[in-house]
Amino acid sequence: MYCVCREHVEQAIDKFVDEYEDAPDLVNLQTTVFSAWKPPEHCEWCGKPVEVLVV
């Protein structure tokens, strides 16, 4: 699972596919709210605000 900005979505997809050999689901974190989990505020690779969950 990766929480990234829009700029790093492709990199997160590539890494996910390399690890799991399956296509990930993409969740827009700007419009989705989870009751039991709070996403990090910053991209794992650059520190920009998180926008997409790759899972």
CHARMM-style PDB file with segment names, atoms N, HN, CA, C and O in Angstrom:
ATOM      1  N   MET     1       0.858  -1.166   0.000  1.00  0.00      PROA
ATOM      2  CA  MET     1       0.000   0.000   0.000  1.00  0.00      PROA
ATOM      3  C   MET     1       0.902   1.226   0.000  1.00  0.00      PROA
ATOM      4  O   MET     1       1.862   1.306   0.767  1.00  0.00      PROA
ATOM      5  N   TYR     2       0.582   2.177  -0.870  1.00  0.00      PROA
ATOM      6  HN  TYR     2      -0.198   2.112  -1.493  1.00  0.00      PROA
ATOM      7  CA  TYR     2       1.365   3.395  -0.970  1.00  0.00      PROA
ATOM      8  C   TYR     2       0.430   4.598  -0.967  1.00  0.00      PROA
ATOM      9  O   TYR     2      -0.604   4.587  -1.635  1.00  0.00      PROA
ATOM     10  N   CYS     3       0.786   5.620  -0.227  1.00  0.00      PROA
ATOM     11  HN  CYS     3       1.626   5.630   0.316  1.00  0.00      PROA
ATOM     12  CA  CYS     3       0.054   6.879  -0.204  1.00  0.00      PROA
ATOM     13  C   CYS     3       0.950   7.912  -0.873  1.00  0.00      PROA
ATOM     14  O   CYS     3       2.021   8.245  -0.365  1.00  0.00      PROA
ATOM     15  N   VAL     4       0.501   8.415  -2.017  1.00  0.00      PROA
ATOM     16  HN  VAL     4      -0.368   8.144  -2.430  1.00  0.00      PROA
ATOM     17  CA  VAL     4       1.374   9.268  -2.826  1.00  0.00      PROA
ATOM     18  C   VAL     4       0.627  10.482  -3.380  1.00  0.00      PROA
ATOM     19  O   VAL     4      -0.602  10.548  -3.372  1.00  0.00      PROA
ATOM     20  N   CYS     5       1.426  11.441  -3.862  1.00  0.00      PROA
ATOM     21  HN  CYS     5       2.425  11.388  -3.869  1.00  0.00      PROA
ATOM     22  CA  CYS     5       0.865  12.580  -4.579  1.00  0.00      PROA
ATOM     23  C   CYS     5       0.596  12.135  -6.020  1.00  0.00      PROA
ATOM     24  O   CYS     5       0.999  11.043  -6.419  1.00  0.00      PROA
ATOM     25  N   ARG     6      -0.079  12.973  -6.792  1.00  0.00      PROA
ATOM     26  HN  ARG     6      -0.407  13.860  -6.468  1.00  0.00      PROA
ATOM     27  CA  ARG     6      -0.390  12.630  -8.185  1.00  0.00      PROA
ATOM     28  C   ARG     6       0.878  12.398  -9.005  1.00  0.00      PROA
ATOM     29  O   ARG     6       0.886  11.564  -9.911  1.00  0.00      PROA
ATOM     30  N   GLU     7       1.927  13.116  -8.700  1.00  0.00      PROA
ATOM     31  HN  GLU     7       1.921  13.793  -7.964  1.00  0.00      PROA
ATOM     32  CA  GLU     7       3.177  13.019  -9.447  1.00  0.00      PROA
ATOM     33  C   GLU     7       3.817  11.631  -9.341  1.00  0.00      PROA
ATOM     34  O   GLU     7       4.500  11.193 -10.267  1.00  0.00      PROA
ATOM     35  N   HSD     8       3.603  10.947  -8.234  1.00  0.00      PROA
ATOM     36  HN  HSD     8       3.048  11.302  -7.482  1.00  0.00      PROA
ATOM     37  CA  HSD     8       4.261   9.663  -8.005  1.00  0.00      PROA
ATOM     38  C   HSD     8       3.338   8.449  -8.137  1.00  0.00      PROA
ATOM     39  O   HSD     8       3.707   7.350  -7.723  1.00  0.00      PROA
ATOM     40  N   VAL     9       2.160   8.630  -8.700  1.00  0.00      PROA
ATOM     41  HN  VAL     9       1.860   9.523  -9.036  1.00  0.00      PROA
ATOM     42  CA  VAL     9       1.223   7.509  -8.865  1.00  0.00      PROA
ATOM     43  C   VAL     9       1.823   6.418  -9.749  1.00  0.00      PROA
ATOM     44  O   VAL     9       1.748   5.238  -9.407  1.00  0.00      PROA
ATOM     45  N   GLU    10       2.416   6.799 -10.879  1.00  0.00      PROA
ATOM     46  HN  GLU    10       2.476   7.758 -11.156  1.00  0.00      PROA
ATOM     47  CA  GLU    10       2.989   5.797 -11.783  1.00  0.00      PROA
ATOM     48  C   GLU    10       4.085   4.987 -11.110  1.00  0.00      PROA
ATOM     49  O   GLU    10       4.154   3.771 -11.288  1.00  0.00      PROA
ATOM     50  N   GLN    11       4.935   5.642 -10.345  1.00  0.00      PROA
ATOM     51  HN  GLN    11       4.880   6.630 -10.200  1.00  0.00      PROA
ATOM     52  CA  GLN    11       6.003   4.931  -9.644  1.00  0.00      PROA
ATOM     53  C   GLN    11       5.430   3.963  -8.618  1.00  0.00      PROA
ATOM     54  O   GLN    11       5.927   2.846  -8.468  1.00  0.00      PROA
ATOM     55  N   ALA    12       4.386   4.387  -7.911  1.00  0.00      PROA
ATOM     56  HN  ALA    12       3.982   5.293  -8.033  1.00  0.00      PROA
ATOM     57  CA  ALA    12       3.760   3.518  -6.911  1.00  0.00      PROA
ATOM     58  C   ALA    12       3.098   2.314  -7.580  1.00  0.00      PROA
ATOM     59  O   ALA    12       3.164   1.200  -7.061  1.00  0.00      PROA
ATOM     60  N   ILE    13       2.463   2.537  -8.724  1.00  0.00      PROA
ATOM     61  HN  ILE    13       2.409   3.442  -9.146  1.00  0.00      PROA
ATOM     62  CA  ILE    13       1.841   1.424  -9.462  1.00  0.00      PROA
ATOM     63  C   ILE    13       2.918   0.433  -9.893  1.00  0.00      PROA
ATOM     64  O   ILE    13       2.765  -0.774  -9.708  1.00  0.00      PROA
ATOM     65  N   ASP    14       3.998   0.941 -10.463  1.00  0.00      PROA
ATOM     66  HN  ASP    14       4.123   1.921 -10.613  1.00  0.00      PROA
ATOM     67  CA  ASP    14       5.092   0.061 -10.909  1.00  0.00      PROA
ATOM     68  C   ASP    14       5.654  -0.756  -9.751  1.00  0.00      PROA
ATOM     69  O   ASP    14       5.884  -1.957  -9.894  1.00  0.00      PROA
ATOM     70  N   LYS    15       5.873  -0.126  -8.627  1.00  0.00      PROA
ATOM     71  HN  LYS    15       5.687   0.849  -8.511  1.00  0.00      PROA
ATOM     72  CA  LYS    15       6.423  -0.832  -7.463  1.00  0.00      PROA
ATOM     73  C   LYS    15       5.436  -1.879  -6.950  1.00  0.00      PROA
ATOM     74  O   LYS    15       5.833  -2.986  -6.585  1.00  0.00      PROA
ATOM     75  N   PHE    16       4.144  -1.527  -6.925  1.00  0.00      PROA
ATOM     76  HN  PHE    16       3.822  -0.628  -7.222  1.00  0.00      PROA
ATOM     77  CA  PHE    16       3.109  -2.465  -6.485  1.00  0.00      PROA
ATOM     78  C   PHE    16       3.093  -3.697  -7.395  1.00  0.00      PROA
ATOM     79  O   PHE    16       3.062  -4.829  -6.912  1.00  0.00      PROA
ATOM     80  N   VAL    17       3.113  -3.474  -8.700  1.00  0.00      PROA
ATOM     81  HN  VAL    17       3.138  -2.555  -9.092  1.00  0.00      PROA
ATOM     82  CA  VAL    17       3.081  -4.584  -9.664  1.00  0.00      PROA
ATOM     83  C   VAL    17       4.333  -5.458  -9.516  1.00  0.00      PROA
ATOM     84  O   VAL    17       4.247  -6.684  -9.580  1.00  0.00      PROA
ATOM     85  N   ASP    18       5.482  -4.829  -9.320  1.00  0.00      PROA
ATOM     86  HN  ASP    18       5.552  -3.833  -9.268  1.00  0.00      PROA
ATOM     87  CA  ASP    18       6.713  -5.599  -9.117  1.00  0.00      PROA
ATOM     88  C   ASP    18       6.621  -6.484  -7.876  1.00  0.00      PROA
ATOM     89  O   ASP    18       7.076  -7.628  -7.894  1.00  0.00      PROA
ATOM     90  N   GLU    19       6.044  -5.967  -6.816  1.00  0.00      PROA
ATOM     91  HN  GLU    19       5.674  -5.038  -6.802  1.00  0.00      PROA
ATOM     92  CA  GLU    19       5.966  -6.714  -5.557  1.00  0.00      PROA
ATOM     93  C   GLU    19       4.897  -7.792  -5.560  1.00  0.00      PROA
ATOM     94  O   GLU    19       5.139  -8.911  -5.107  1.00  0.00      PROA
ATOM     95  N   TYR    20       3.701  -7.459  -6.075  1.00  0.00      PROA
ATOM     96  HN  TYR    20       3.504  -6.550  -6.443  1.00  0.00      PROA
ATOM     97  CA  TYR    20       2.552  -8.355  -5.947  1.00  0.00      PROA
ATOM     98  C   TYR    20       2.128  -9.040  -7.244  1.00  0.00      PROA
ATOM     99  O   TYR    20       1.263  -9.916  -7.234  1.00  0.00      PROA
ATOM    100  N   GLU    21       2.744  -8.637  -8.367  1.00  0.00      PROA
ATOM    101  HN  GLU    21       3.447  -7.926  -8.375  1.00  0.00      PROA
ATOM    102  CA  GLU    21       2.422  -9.204  -9.681  1.00  0.00      PROA
ATOM    103  C   GLU    21       0.928  -9.148  -9.974  1.00  0.00      PROA
ATOM    104  O   GLU    21       0.358 -10.082 -10.537  1.00  0.00      PROA
ATOM    105  N   ASP    22       0.311  -8.056  -9.590  1.00  0.00      PROA
ATOM    106  HN  ASP    22       0.774  -7.297  -9.132  1.00  0.00      PROA
ATOM    107  CA  ASP    22      -1.115  -7.830  -9.808  1.00  0.00      PROA
ATOM    108  C   ASP    22      -1.341  -6.332  -9.925  1.00  0.00      PROA
ATOM    109  O   ASP    22      -0.555  -5.538  -9.407  1.00  0.00      PROA
ATOM    110  N   ALA    23      -2.397  -5.951 -10.594  1.00  0.00      PROA
ATOM    111  HN  ALA    23      -3.035  -6.596 -11.015  1.00  0.00      PROA
ATOM    112  CA  ALA    23      -2.718  -4.532 -10.742  1.00  0.00      PROA
ATOM    113  C   ALA    23      -3.346  -3.997  -9.451  1.00  0.00      PROA
ATOM    114  O   ALA    23      -4.184  -4.668  -8.849  1.00  0.00      PROA
ATOM    115  N   PRO    24      -2.951  -2.808  -9.030  1.00  0.00      PROA
ATOM    116  CA  PRO    24      -3.510  -2.246  -7.797  1.00  0.00      PROA
ATOM    117  C   PRO    24      -4.828  -1.523  -8.047  1.00  0.00      PROA
ATOM    118  O   PRO    24      -5.194  -1.230  -9.186  1.00  0.00      PROA
ATOM    119  N   ASP    25      -5.519  -1.248  -6.970  1.00  0.00      PROA
ATOM    120  HN  ASP    25      -5.222  -1.486  -6.045  1.00  0.00      PROA
ATOM    121  CA  ASP    25      -6.672  -0.352  -7.005  1.00  0.00      PROA
ATOM    122  C   ASP    25      -6.165   1.026  -6.609  1.00  0.00      PROA
ATOM    123  O   ASP    25      -5.253   1.149  -5.791  1.00  0.00      PROA
ATOM    124  N   LEU    26      -6.761   2.062  -7.193  1.00  0.00      PROA
ATOM    125  HN  LEU    26      -7.501   1.962  -7.858  1.00  0.00      PROA
ATOM    126  CA  LEU    26      -6.402   3.438  -6.861  1.00  0.00      PROA
ATOM    127  C   LEU    26      -7.586   4.092  -6.168  1.00  0.00      PROA
ATOM    128  O   LEU    26      -8.715   4.023  -6.654  1.00  0.00      PROA
ATOM    129  N   VAL    27      -7.327   4.724  -5.036  1.00  0.00      PROA
ATOM    130  HN  VAL    27      -6.410   4.780  -4.641  1.00  0.00      PROA
ATOM    131  CA  VAL    27      -8.378   5.386  -4.263  1.00  0.00      PROA
ATOM    132  C   VAL    27      -8.019   6.861  -4.138  1.00  0.00      PROA
ATOM    133  O   VAL    27      -6.927   7.212  -3.690  1.00  0.00      PROA
ATOM    134  N   ASN    28      -8.949   7.717  -4.537  1.00  0.00      PROA
ATOM    135  HN  ASN    28      -9.836   7.432  -4.900  1.00  0.00      PROA
ATOM    136  CA  ASN    28      -8.753   9.160  -4.418  1.00  0.00      PROA
ATOM    137  C   ASN    28      -8.971   9.536  -2.954  1.00  0.00      PROA
ATOM    138  O   ASN    28     -10.086   9.433  -2.443  1.00  0.00      PROA
ATOM    139  N   LEU    29      -7.927   9.964  -2.295  1.00  0.00      PROA
ATOM    140  HN  LEU    29      -7.021  10.048  -2.710  1.00  0.00      PROA
ATOM    141  CA  LEU    29      -8.023  10.299  -0.877  1.00  0.00      PROA
ATOM    142  C   LEU    29      -8.627  11.680  -0.639  1.00  0.00      PROA
ATOM    143  O   LEU    29      -8.874  12.060   0.506  1.00  0.00      PROA
ATOM    144  N   GLN    30      -8.863  12.426  -1.702  1.00  0.00      PROA
ATOM    145  HN  GLN    30      -8.662  12.117  -2.632  1.00  0.00      PROA
ATOM    146  CA  GLN    30      -9.515  13.726  -1.571  1.00  0.00      PROA
ATOM    147  C   GLN    30     -11.027  13.558  -1.400  1.00  0.00      PROA
ATOM    148  O   GLN    30     -11.695  14.439  -0.859  1.00  0.00      PROA
ATOM    149  N   THR    31     -11.561  12.426  -1.861  1.00  0.00      PROA
ATOM    150  HN  THR    31     -11.018  11.711  -2.300  1.00  0.00      PROA
ATOM    151  CA  THR    31     -13.009  12.208  -1.803  1.00  0.00      PROA
ATOM    152  C   THR    31     -13.419  10.998  -0.964  1.00  0.00      PROA
ATOM    153  O   THR    31     -14.610  10.750  -0.780  1.00  0.00      PROA
ATOM    154  N   THR    32     -12.449  10.246  -0.457  1.00  0.00      PROA
ATOM    155  HN  THR    32     -11.481  10.446  -0.606  1.00  0.00      PROA
ATOM    156  CA  THR    32     -12.746   9.039   0.303  1.00  0.00      PROA
ATOM    157  C   THR    32     -12.330   9.219   1.759  1.00  0.00      PROA
ATOM    158  O   THR    32     -11.245   9.725   2.049  1.00  0.00      PROA
ATOM    159  N   VAL    33     -13.210   8.796   2.676  1.00  0.00      PROA
ATOM    160  HN  VAL    33     -14.091   8.384   2.441  1.00  0.00      PROA
ATOM    161  CA  VAL    33     -12.918   8.874   4.103  1.00  0.00      PROA
ATOM    162  C   VAL    33     -13.022   7.473   4.685  1.00  0.00      PROA
ATOM    163  O   VAL    33     -13.980   6.748   4.414  1.00  0.00      PROA
ATOM    164  N   PHE    34     -12.036   7.099   5.481  1.00  0.00      PROA
ATOM    165  HN  PHE    34     -11.258   7.687   5.701  1.00  0.00      PROA
ATOM    166  CA  PHE    34     -12.033   5.798   6.146  1.00  0.00      PROA
ATOM    167  C   PHE    34     -12.358   6.004   7.622  1.00  0.00      PROA
ATOM    168  O   PHE    34     -11.867   6.944   8.245  1.00  0.00      PROA
ATOM    169  N   SER    35     -13.181   5.129   8.173  1.00  0.00      PROA
ATOM    170  HN  SER    35     -13.580   4.365   7.667  1.00  0.00      PROA
ATOM    171  CA  SER    35     -13.574   5.295   9.572  1.00  0.00      PROA
ATOM    172  C   SER    35     -12.499   4.799  10.544  1.00  0.00      PROA
ATOM    173  O   SER    35     -12.380   5.329  11.648  1.00  0.00      PROA
ATOM    174  N   ALA    36     -11.715   3.791  10.150  1.00  0.00      PROA
ATOM    175  HN  ALA    36     -11.812   3.360   9.253  1.00  0.00      PROA
ATOM    176  CA  ALA    36     -10.764   3.194  11.084  1.00  0.00      PROA
ATOM    177  C   ALA    36      -9.303   3.440  10.696  1.00  0.00      PROA
ATOM    178  O   ALA    36      -8.403   2.856  11.299  1.00  0.00      PROA
ATOM    179  N   TRP    37      -9.057   4.289   9.706  1.00  0.00      PROA
ATOM    180  HN  TRP    37      -9.788   4.764   9.216  1.00  0.00      PROA
ATOM    181  CA  TRP    37      -7.678   4.527   9.269  1.00  0.00      PROA
ATOM    182  C   TRP    37      -7.541   5.953   8.774  1.00  0.00      PROA
ATOM    183  O   TRP    37      -8.390   6.450   8.033  1.00  0.00      PROA
ATOM    184  N   LYS    38      -6.490   6.593   9.178  1.00  0.00      PROA
ATOM    185  HN  LYS    38      -5.801   6.190   9.780  1.00  0.00      PROA
ATOM    186  CA  LYS    38      -6.204   7.948   8.711  1.00  0.00      PROA
ATOM    187  C   LYS    38      -4.945   7.904   7.855  1.00  0.00      PROA
ATOM    188  O   LYS    38      -3.890   7.501   8.344  1.00  0.00      PROA
ATOM    189  N   PRO    39      -5.029   8.306   6.593  1.00  0.00      PROA
ATOM    190  CA  PRO    39      -3.851   8.258   5.728  1.00  0.00      PROA
ATOM    191  C   PRO    39      -2.808   9.283   6.168  1.00  0.00      PROA
ATOM    192  O   PRO    39      -3.142  10.284   6.802  1.00  0.00      PROA
ATOM    193  N   PRO    40      -1.552   9.031   5.833  1.00  0.00      PROA
ATOM    194  CA  PRO    40      -0.533  10.023   6.140  1.00  0.00      PROA
ATOM    195  C   PRO    40      -0.803  11.314   5.371  1.00  0.00      PROA
ATOM    196  O   PRO    40      -1.513  11.307   4.366  1.00  0.00      PROA
ATOM    197  N   GLU    41      -0.247  12.391   5.835  1.00  0.00      PROA
ATOM    198  HN  GLU    41       0.331  12.396   6.652  1.00  0.00      PROA
ATOM    199  CA  GLU    41      -0.495  13.680   5.200  1.00  0.00      PROA
ATOM    200  C   GLU    41       0.420  13.938   4.018  1.00  0.00      PROA
ATOM    201  O   GLU    41       0.093  14.749   3.151  1.00  0.00      PROA
ATOM    202  N   HSD    42       1.574  13.256   3.965  1.00  0.00      PROA
ATOM    203  HN  HSD    42       1.840  12.597   4.668  1.00  0.00      PROA
ATOM    204  CA  HSD    42       2.568  13.566   2.944  1.00  0.00      PROA
ATOM    205  C   HSD    42       2.938  12.340   2.118  1.00  0.00      PROA
ATOM    206  O   HSD    42       2.948  11.215   2.618  1.00  0.00      PROA
ATOM    207  N   CYS    43       3.242  12.579   0.846  1.00  0.00      PROA
ATOM    208  HN  CYS    43       3.235  13.492   0.440  1.00  0.00      PROA
ATOM    209  CA  CYS    43       3.681  11.543  -0.093  1.00  0.00      PROA
ATOM    210  C   CYS    43       4.899  10.816   0.468  1.00  0.00      PROA
ATOM    211  O   CYS    43       5.784  11.427   1.068  1.00  0.00      PROA
ATOM    212  N   GLU    44       4.926   9.512   0.264  1.00  0.00      PROA
ATOM    213  HN  GLU    44       4.207   9.016  -0.223  1.00  0.00      PROA
ATOM    214  CA  GLU    44       6.035   8.701   0.751  1.00  0.00      PROA
ATOM    215  C   GLU    44       7.353   9.032   0.066  1.00  0.00      PROA
ATOM    216  O   GLU    44       8.420   8.752   0.613  1.00  0.00      PROA
ATOM    217  N   TRP    45       7.294   9.636  -1.144  1.00  0.00      PROA
ATOM    218  HN  TRP    45       6.428   9.864  -1.589  1.00  0.00      PROA
ATOM    219  CA  TRP    45       8.510   9.876  -1.907  1.00  0.00      PROA
ATOM    220  C   TRP    45       8.951  11.333  -1.961  1.00  0.00      PROA
ATOM    221  O   TRP    45      10.130  11.601  -2.193  1.00  0.00      PROA
ATOM    222  N   CYS    46       8.044  12.277  -1.756  1.00  0.00      PROA
ATOM    223  HN  CYS    46       7.086  12.059  -1.568  1.00  0.00      PROA
ATOM    224  CA  CYS    46       8.483  13.664  -1.946  1.00  0.00      PROA
ATOM    225  C   CYS    46       8.007  14.637  -0.872  1.00  0.00      PROA
ATOM    226  O   CYS    46       8.545  15.741  -0.785  1.00  0.00      PROA
ATOM    227  N   GLY    47       7.050  14.284  -0.074  1.00  0.00      PROA
ATOM    228  HN  GLY    47       6.613  13.387  -0.145  1.00  0.00      PROA
ATOM    229  CA  GLY    47       6.591  15.191   0.967  1.00  0.00      PROA
ATOM    230  C   GLY    47       5.433  16.084   0.573  1.00  0.00      PROA
ATOM    231  O   GLY    47       4.933  16.841   1.405  1.00  0.00      PROA
ATOM    232  N   LYS    48       4.987  16.016  -0.690  1.00  0.00      PROA
ATOM    233  HN  LYS    48       5.393  15.402  -1.366  1.00  0.00      PROA
ATOM    234  CA  LYS    48       3.812  16.786  -1.099  1.00  0.00      PROA
ATOM    235  C   LYS    48       2.568  16.171  -0.454  1.00  0.00      PROA
ATOM    236  O   LYS    48       2.630  15.041   0.029  1.00  0.00      PROA
ATOM    237  N   PRO    49       1.452  16.882  -0.435  1.00  0.00      PROA
ATOM    238  CA  PRO    49       0.222  16.318   0.146  1.00  0.00      PROA
ATOM    239  C   PRO    49      -0.209  15.020  -0.564  1.00  0.00      PROA
ATOM    240  O   PRO    49      -0.132  14.912  -1.788  1.00  0.00      PROA
ATOM    241  N   VAL    50      -0.654  14.058   0.221  1.00  0.00      PROA
ATOM    242  HN  VAL    50      -0.717  14.146   1.215  1.00  0.00      PROA
ATOM    243  CA  VAL    50      -1.130  12.781  -0.307  1.00  0.00      PROA
ATOM    244  C   VAL    50      -2.456  12.973  -1.031  1.00  0.00      PROA
ATOM    245  O   VAL    50      -3.343  13.671  -0.540  1.00  0.00      PROA
ATOM    246  N   GLU    51      -2.588  12.355  -2.194  1.00  0.00      PROA
ATOM    247  HN  GLU    51      -1.867  11.788  -2.593  1.00  0.00      PROA
ATOM    248  CA  GLU    51      -3.829  12.437  -2.963  1.00  0.00      PROA
ATOM    249  C   GLU    51      -4.383  11.074  -3.344  1.00  0.00      PROA
ATOM    250  O   GLU    51      -5.593  10.926  -3.515  1.00  0.00      PROA
ATOM    251  N   VAL    52      -3.499  10.055  -3.483  1.00  0.00      PROA
ATOM    252  HN  VAL    52      -2.516  10.175  -3.344  1.00  0.00      PROA
ATOM    253  CA  VAL    52      -3.934   8.764  -3.991  1.00  0.00      PROA
ATOM    254  C   VAL    52      -3.391   7.631  -3.118  1.00  0.00      PROA
ATOM    255  O   VAL    52      -2.231   7.638  -2.706  1.00  0.00      PROA
ATOM    256  N   LEU    53      -4.262   6.662  -2.851  1.00  0.00      PROA
ATOM    257  HN  LEU    53      -5.204   6.656  -3.186  1.00  0.00      PROA
ATOM    258  CA  LEU    53      -3.885   5.436  -2.162  1.00  0.00      PROA
ATOM    259  C   LEU    53      -3.775   4.350  -3.222  1.00  0.00      PROA
ATOM    260  O   LEU    53      -4.733   4.091  -3.949  1.00  0.00      PROA
ATOM    261  N   VAL    54      -2.625   3.722  -3.312  1.00  0.00      PROA
ATOM    262  HN  VAL    54      -1.846   3.932  -2.721  1.00  0.00      PROA
ATOM    263  CA  VAL    54      -2.388   2.617  -4.265  1.00  0.00      PROA
ATOM    264  C   VAL    54      -2.384   1.356  -3.429  1.00  0.00      PROA
ATOM    265  O   VAL    54      -1.494   1.148  -2.604  1.00  0.00      PROA
ATOM    266  N   VAL    55      -3.383   0.515  -3.646  1.00  0.00      PROA
ATOM    267  HN  VAL    55      -4.106   0.684  -4.316  1.00  0.00      PROA
ATOM    268  CA  VAL    55      -3.542  -0.685  -2.816  1.00  0.00      PROA
ATOM    269  C   VAL    55      -4.008  -1.873  -3.640  1.00  0.00      PROA
ATOM    270  OT1 VAL    55      -4.193  -2.964  -3.101  1.00  0.00      PROA
TER     271      VAL     55
END
